[in-house]
Amino acid sequence: MSYDDIRPVFEKYFDSNVAFLQKTKEQMDEEDSRALKRLNESKEEKAAKKQKLEEEVEELKRHLQIVPNDEDDVYTEATRLARKVPVVDYEIYNQNNKPYYKIKRADSSHQLFLSFLSLLRNFDREDLEALWSLVKENFATTKPKNFSDDFLLITLGAMFEKLDIHAQI
């Protein structure tokens, strides 16, 4: 590459650097002038500004004040933000020798749990009771066919059935 080839590229980048430095210098001068203006502000102006802010705060506090009224006979019906959808079915399937728990709900949604422990962590008592009733229904007439079904039946049974102290171990 010759000097004539390099010169336009150099000038382009040099000019952009100079423009950046000038722009930054202008911004710095502007910030300095704002700071000087703030320092030169008189005490009366500062006090007036502070008083104005305090008045605005007091006015906002007055608007936010809640006054209880015991004679108010108005009742509102509260609706829950999140409605609880019951568990209606479950499915256990194995993939790569790991059990996956698919829980189906009444609104046709489903959740997939990679382990029984994660299922227990994410379920509340109502969900577990619904799952237990489904498991009892499924295995009332038949025996579990695989380890996952047996594990689910035994674990939920241990959680919800009362202990039989006369049972043989």
GROMACS elastic network, one bead per residue, 0.5 to 0.9 nm:
[ bonds ]
;  ai    aj funct       b0    kb
    1     4     6  0.81957   500
    1     5     6  0.62031   500
    1     6     6  0.70107   500
    2     5     6  0.53174   500
    2     6     6  0.64759   500
    2     7     6  0.87275   500
    3     6     6  0.51798   500
    3     7     6  0.59233   500
    4     7     6  0.54126   500
    4     8     6  0.74384   500
    5     8     6  0.66727   500
    5     9     6  0.75617   500
    6     9     6  0.54778   500
    6    10     6  0.61745   500
    6    11     6  0.87300   500
    7    10     6  0.51239   500
    7    11     6  0.61262   500
    7    12     6  0.86416   500
    8    11     6  0.51057   500
    8    12     6  0.61330   500
    8    13     6  0.87984   500
    9    12     6  0.51859   500
    9    13     6  0.64908   500
    9    14     6  0.85542   500
   10    13     6  0.54046   500
   10    14     6  0.59300   500
   10    15     6  0.84779   500
   11    15     6  0.58810   500
   11    16     6  0.84774   500
   12    15     6  0.53721   500
   12    16     6  0.63777   500
   12    17     6  0.88402   500
   13    16     6  0.50992   500
   13    17     6  0.62382   500
   13    18     6  0.86781   500
   14    17     6  0.51696   500
   14    18     6  0.62520   500
   14    19     6  0.86600   500
   15    18     6  0.50938   500
   15    19     6  0.61137   500
   15    20     6  0.85699   500
   16    19     6  0.51120   500
   16    20     6  0.61837   500
   16    21     6  0.87090   500
   17    20     6  0.50711   500
   17    21     6  0.62371   500
   17    22     6  0.86673   500
   18    21     6  0.51185   500
   18    22     6  0.61726   500
   18    23     6  0.85274   500
   19    22     6  0.51586   500
   19    23     6  0.60425   500
   19    24     6  0.85272   500
   20    23     6  0.51131   500
   20    24     6  0.61096   500
   20    25     6  0.85725   500
   21    24     6  0.51014   500
   21    25     6  0.61346   500
   21    26     6  0.86838   500
   22    25     6  0.50058   500
   22    26     6  0.62376   500
   22    27     6  0.86642   500
   23    26     6  0.51472   500
   23    27     6  0.63043   500
   23    28     6  0.86617   500
   24    27     6  0.50723   500
   24    28     6  0.61298   500
   24    29     6  0.86283   500
   25    28     6  0.50345   500
   25    29     6  0.61828   500
   25    30     6  0.86350   500
   26    29     6  0.51178   500
   26    30     6  0.62485   500
   26    31     6  0.87420   500
   27    30     6  0.50389   500
   27    31     6  0.62634   500
   27    32     6  0.86240   500
   28    31     6  0.51209   500
   28    32     6  0.61527   500
   28    33     6  0.86370   500
   29    32     6  0.50665   500
   29    33     6  0.62093   500
   29    34     6  0.87416   500
   30    33     6  0.51589   500
   30    34     6  0.63637   500
   30    35     6  0.87663   500
   31    34     6  0.51193   500
   31    35     6  0.62606   500
   31    36     6  0.86808   500
   32    35     6  0.51004   500
   32    36     6  0.61815   500
   32    37     6  0.85581   500
   33    36     6  0.50979   500
   33    37     6  0.61030   500
   33    38     6  0.86315   500
   34    37     6  0.50439   500
   34    38     6  0.62384   500
   34    39     6  0.87214   500
   35    38     6  0.50801   500
   35    39     6  0.62729   500
   35    40     6  0.86529   500
   36    39     6  0.50327   500
   36    40     6  0.60723   500
   36    41     6  0.85993   500
   37    40     6  0.51254   500
   37    41     6  0.62416   500
   38    41     6  0.52634   500
   38    42     6  0.88303   500
   39    42     6  0.81260   500
   41    44     6  0.83159   500
   41    45     6  0.64457   500
   41    46     6  0.69707   500
   42    45     6  0.52963   500
   42    46     6  0.64191   500
   42    47     6  0.87199   500
   43    46     6  0.50319   500
   43    47     6  0.60650   500
   43    48     6  0.85200   500
   44    47     6  0.50788   500
   44    48     6  0.60812   500
   44    49     6  0.85699   500
   45    48     6  0.50853   500
   45    49     6  0.61543   500
   45    50     6  0.86077   500
   46    49     6  0.51524   500
   46    50     6  0.61813   500
   46    51     6  0.85884   500
   47    50     6  0.50754   500
   47    51     6  0.60427   500
   47    52     6  0.85576   500
   48    51     6  0.50610   500
   48    52     6  0.61438   500
   48    53     6  0.86744   500
   49    52     6  0.51593   500
   49    53     6  0.63499   500
   49    54     6  0.87489   500
   50    53     6  0.51523   500
   50    54     6  0.62251   500
   50    55     6  0.86883   500
   51    54     6  0.50784   500
   51    55     6  0.61912   500
   51    56     6  0.86904   500
   52    55     6  0.51587   500
   52    56     6  0.63330   500
   52    57     6  0.87513   500
   53    56     6  0.51372   500
   53    57     6  0.62890   500
   53    58     6  0.87508   500
   54    57     6  0.50614   500
   54    58     6  0.62384   500
   54    59     6  0.86651   500
   55    58     6  0.51078   500
   55    59     6  0.61923   500
   55    60     6  0.86333   500
   56    59     6  0.51302   500
   56    60     6  0.62147   500
   56    61     6  0.86237   500
   57    60     6  0.51400   500
   57    61     6  0.61735   500
   57    62     6  0.87015   500
   58    61     6  0.50099   500
   58    62     6  0.62513   500
   58    63     6  0.87709   500
   59    62     6  0.51157   500
   59    63     6  0.64495   500
   59    64     6  0.87785   500
   60    63     6  0.51260   500
   60    64     6  0.62688   500
   60    65     6  0.87591   500
   61    64     6  0.50299   500
   61    65     6  0.61413   500
   62    65     6  0.53372   500
   62    66     6  0.89123   500
   63    66     6  0.84187   500
   68    72     6  0.89178   500
   69    72     6  0.56907   500
   70    73     6  0.80867   500
   72    75     6  0.87173   500
   79    82     6  0.88255   500
   79    83     6  0.88620   500
   80    83     6  0.61296   500
   85   105     6  0.62742   500
   85   106     6  0.60556   500
   85   107     6  0.67520   500
   86   104     6  0.87719   500
   86   105     6  0.56776   500
   86   106     6  0.58249   500
   86   107     6  0.83946   500
   86   126     6  0.81578   500
   86   127     6  0.67268   500
   86   130     6  0.72611   500
   87    90     6  0.79074   500
   87   103     6  0.69201   500
   87   104     6  0.59599   500
   87   106     6  0.62748   500
   87   127     6  0.62901   500
   87   128     6  0.87195   500
   87   130     6  0.60563   500
   87   131     6  0.66004   500
   87   134     6  0.87518   500
   88   103     6  0.79885   500
   88   104     6  0.58985   500
   88   105     6  0.52054   500
   88   106     6  0.57230   500
   88   130     6  0.76278   500
   88   131     6  0.78769   500
   88   134     6  0.76020   500
   89   102     6  0.85470   500
   89   103     6  0.62242   500
   89   104     6  0.50642   500
   89   105     6  0.68401   500
   89   106     6  0.85593   500
   89   131     6  0.76316   500
   89   134     6  0.68797   500
   90   101     6  0.71375   500
   90   102     6  0.56143   500
   90   104     6  0.56928   500
   90   105     6  0.87016   500
   90   131     6  0.76202   500
   90   134     6  0.79537   500
   90   135     6  0.85634   500
   91   100     6  0.81677   500
   91   101     6  0.59769   500
   91   102     6  0.50595   500
   91   103     6  0.65287   500
   91   104     6  0.80703   500
   92    99     6  0.64193   500
   92   100     6  0.56371   500
   92   102     6  0.62375   500
   92   103     6  0.87514   500
   92   148     6  0.72366   500
   92   149     6  0.74807   500
   93    98     6  0.82034   500
   93    99     6  0.56635   500
   93   100     6  0.54423   500
   93   101     6  0.68564   500
   93   102     6  0.79950   500
   93   148     6  0.86505   500
   94    97     6  0.57290   500
   94    98     6  0.52273   500
   94   100     6  0.60354   500
   94   101     6  0.89414   500
   94   148     6  0.88317   500
   95    98     6  0.53907   500
   95    99     6  0.65714   500
   95   100     6  0.73654   500
   96    99     6  0.84514   500
   98   114     6  0.81167   500
   98   115     6  0.84244   500
   99   114     6  0.70694   500
   99   115     6  0.69758   500
   99   116     6  0.85004   500
   99   148     6  0.67798   500
  100   112     6  0.68786   500
  100   113     6  0.58889   500
  100   114     6  0.50076   500
  100   115     6  0.63835   500
  100   116     6  0.81754   500
  101   111     6  0.81031   500
  101   112     6  0.57194   500
  101   113     6  0.50365   500
  101   114     6  0.65184   500
  101   115     6  0.70290   500
  101   116     6  0.72139   500
  101   119     6  0.77633   500
  102   110     6  0.66765   500
  102   111     6  0.56985   500
  102   113     6  0.63567   500
  102   114     6  0.88629   500
  103   109     6  0.85650   500
  103   110     6  0.54107   500
  103   111     6  0.52186   500
  103   112     6  0.64031   500
  103   113     6  0.79879   500
  103   131     6  0.86961   500
  104   107     6  0.84484   500
  104   108     6  0.66223   500
  104   109     6  0.60409   500
  104   111     6  0.66660   500
  104   112     6  0.89132   500
  105   108     6  0.55734   500
  105   109     6  0.54835   500
  105   110     6  0.58480   500
  105   111     6  0.83283   500
  106   109     6  0.72235   500
  107   110     6  0.86419   500
  112   119     6  0.86195   500
  113   116     6  0.70751   500
  113   117     6  0.86977   500
  113   118     6  0.62888   500
  113   119     6  0.57828   500
  114   117     6  0.85276   500
  114   118     6  0.69434   500
  114   119     6  0.79784   500
  115   118     6  0.53690   500
  115   119     6  0.65109   500
  115   120     6  0.88852   500
  116   120     6  0.62900   500
  116   121     6  0.87107   500
  116   152     6  0.82426   500
  117   120     6  0.50877   500
  117   121     6  0.62454   500
  117   122     6  0.87638   500
  118   121     6  0.50201   500
  118   122     6  0.62382   500
  118   123     6  0.85991   500
  119   122     6  0.53617   500
  119   123     6  0.60897   500
  120   123     6  0.53663   500
  120   124     6  0.78269   500
  120   128     6  0.78837   500
  121   124     6  0.79808   500
  123   126     6  0.79200   500
  123   127     6  0.57445   500
  123   128     6  0.63552   500
  124   127     6  0.54828   500
  124   128     6  0.63613   500
  124   129     6  0.87657   500
  125   128     6  0.50822   500
  125   129     6  0.60826   500
  125   130     6  0.86077   500
  126   129     6  0.51305   500
  126   130     6  0.62274   500
  126   131     6  0.86132   500
  127   130     6  0.51206   500
  127   131     6  0.61483   500
  127   132     6  0.85432   500
  128   132     6  0.60099   500
  128   133     6  0.86266   500
  128   156     6  0.79922   500
  129   133     6  0.62490   500
  129   134     6  0.86765   500
  129   156     6  0.86554   500
  129   160     6  0.78103   500
  130   133     6  0.52080   500
  130   134     6  0.63547   500
  130   135     6  0.87317   500
  131   134     6  0.50711   500
  131   135     6  0.61711   500
  131   136     6  0.85996   500
  131   156     6  0.84494   500
  132   135     6  0.50677   500
  132   136     6  0.60991   500
  132   137     6  0.85878   500
  132   152     6  0.88417   500
  132   153     6  0.79262   500
  132   156     6  0.60230   500
  132   157     6  0.74921   500
  132   160     6  0.78377   500
  133   136     6  0.50710   500
  133   137     6  0.61928   500
  133   138     6  0.86890   500
  134   137     6  0.51136   500
  134   138     6  0.62275   500
  134   139     6  0.87080   500
  135   138     6  0.51309   500
  135   139     6  0.61862   500
  135   140     6  0.83175   500
  135   149     6  0.86767   500
  135   152     6  0.78704   500
  135   153     6  0.64685   500
  135   156     6  0.84156   500
  136   139     6  0.53390   500
  136   140     6  0.56616   500
  136   153     6  0.75624   500
  136   157     6  0.86533   500
  137   140     6  0.52754   500
  137   141     6  0.79899   500
  138   141     6  0.72439   500
  138   142     6  0.72654   500
  138   143     6  0.88229   500
  138   144     6  0.89004   500
  139   143     6  0.57110   500
  139   144     6  0.66291   500
  139   153     6  0.80698   500
  140   143     6  0.77984   500
  142   145     6  0.86129   500
  143   149     6  0.89750   500
  143   150     6  0.82121   500
  144   147     6  0.76696   500
  144   148     6  0.84018   500
  144   149     6  0.53798   500
  144   150     6  0.52534   500
  144   151     6  0.89662   500
  144   153     6  0.79806   500
  145   148     6  0.84768   500
  145   149     6  0.66718   500
  145   150     6  0.74049   500
  146   149     6  0.56002   500
  146   150     6  0.63141   500
  146   151     6  0.86459   500
  147   150     6  0.50471   500
  147   151     6  0.58877   500
  147   152     6  0.85115   500
  148   151     6  0.50305   500
  148   152     6  0.61226   500
  148   153     6  0.85704   500
  149   152     6  0.51679   500
  149   153     6  0.61632   500
  149   154     6  0.86323   500
  150   153     6  0.51160   500
  150   154     6  0.60850   500
  150   155     6  0.84428   500
  151   154     6  0.52615   500
  151   155     6  0.59186   500
  151   156     6  0.84137   500
  152   155     6  0.52891   500
  152   156     6  0.59937   500
  152   157     6  0.81883   500
  153   156     6  0.55367   500
  153   157     6  0.58704   500
  153   158     6  0.85194   500
  154   157     6  0.50218   500
  154   158     6  0.60627   500
  154   159     6  0.86439   500
  155   158     6  0.51555   500
  155   159     6  0.63548   500
  155   160     6  0.88860   500
  156   160     6  0.61978   500
  156   161     6  0.81826   500
  157   160     6  0.53474   500
  157   161     6  0.53953   500
  157   162     6  0.87212   500
  158   161     6  0.58734   500
  158   162     6  0.78810   500
  158   163     6  0.79179   500
  159   162     6  0.83555   500
  161   164     6  0.88182   500
  163   166     6  0.88621   500
  163   167     6  0.84599   500
  164   167     6  0.54397   500
  165   168     6  0.84501   500
